[in-house]
Amino acid sequence: MSKAVKAVDAAKTENLPFETALKKLEAIVEAMEADDLPLETLLARYEEGTRLAQICQAKLAEAGLKIQQLEKNAAGELKLKPMPLSDDSNE
């Protein structure tokens, strides 16, 4: 597979919803465990699975940040609070 084709495939998977990426990842794992696949196919599926796992991890981290930002105001309504900017200039 050429680098251009891989880049297009990577761009397509980056926009997947979490649930879709997770289902594809689970299917890849099942296929790799169950099938007697040639090495090239295993490597391609491993690469795709790694990409999907990174997408899932990033989406989970993003969701975690959003959850941490939520706070209740005085009326009991949830609202998004701004994240403090980290000051790394002292390091």
N, C-alpha and C positions, 0 to 999 in steps of 0.2 A: 504494500500500500504506500502510495507516495505521501510526502510530507503535506502537500496541499490538501489531499483527501483527508488525512488525519486531522488537519486544522479545521476543516469544515465539519467533520464528525464531532470534534471537541466543542466547537461553537454550538452545534445542535444540542448536545447533552447539557451544556451549561445552563440553558434556559428551561430545563425540565423541572416540573414541580417535584417536591421532595418525594411524594408517594410514588410517582412514576419512576424516578431514579432508583428508589429502594426496591421496587418490584423488578426492574431490569437487573439490578445487582443480585437479587435473590435468584433470579432465573439463570444468570451466568454461573453462580456458585453451584446450583443444582446440576446444571449441564456439565460443568467441569468435574464434579464428583461422580456423576453417573455414566458419562460417555467415555468411550475409549477414543479420544480425539488425537489427531496428529499434533505434533509439537507446535507447528506454526499457528494452528487454530487455538491451542491452549494459550500461547503467548498473546495473541490478539485479544482473546477474551479476558486474559489477566489485565492487559493494558486498559481495556474498556471498563473492567470492574474497578480498577484503581481510580480511574477518572470519576466513575459514578460514586465511589466511596468518598472521595474528596468533596464532591458536590453535596452529598448528604451531610457530611460533617460541617461544611460551611453554612448550609441552610439551618442546621440545628444550632450552631453557634450564634447565628443571626437571630433566630427565634429566642434563644436564651437571653441575649442582650435586650431584646424588646420586652421580654417578661420582667427582667430586672429593672427596666426603666419605668414600669407601670407603678403608680402609687395612687392611693385613694386621697381625694381632696376632702375638705370638711363636710361636704354634702354626701360623701360616700360614693362618689362617682370615680371611676378609674380614669386617670389621665396619664399621658406620657410625660415623664419628667426629663429634662435635658441631661445628657451625659456630661460630667465634668471633663474639661480638656486636661489631658495629662501634660505635665510640664517636664519634659525629658531634657531640658537645657542644662540642668544642674549635674547631669551625669557625665 
